Amino acid sequence: MKTTDKISLALLSFFVWIVLPALGLFLILDRWFDRGGFWHFR
């Protein structure tokens, strides 16, 4: 593998492991706060 391939692969894996879970968490929290959020369950 070339160095550029390794760099792009690392960036891709970083994107998949960091950005996607963060995006999912953001969507879940957004939906949560729409319904009255965290305080609704206490």
N, C-alpha and C positions, 0 to 999 in steps of 0.2 A: 504494500500500500504506500501511496505517496503521503507526504506530510499534510498536504492540503486535504486529502481524503480523511485522514485521522482527525483533523481539526473540524471539518464539517460534520463528521460522525459524532464527535464530542459535543458540538453545538446542538445537533439534532437530539441526542440523548438528553442533554441538559434541558432543552425545550420540552421534551416529552415528560420528563420526570418532575420538572419544577412548574412549568407554565400550565400544563393541563390540570394537575391536581389543584393548583391555585385558582384556576378558572372555575373548576367544578365546585370548589369550596365557596367561591364568591357567589355563584349562582344559587347554591343551597342556602347560604346566609341571606341572600337577597329575597328569596322566596319565604324564608323563615320570618324575616322582619316584616314582610307584607302581611302575614297572618297574625301579627301581634308579637312575633319574635320570641326571644329567649324568656322574657318575663311572663309570657302567657302560660308557660309550663310550670312555673313555680307556685 
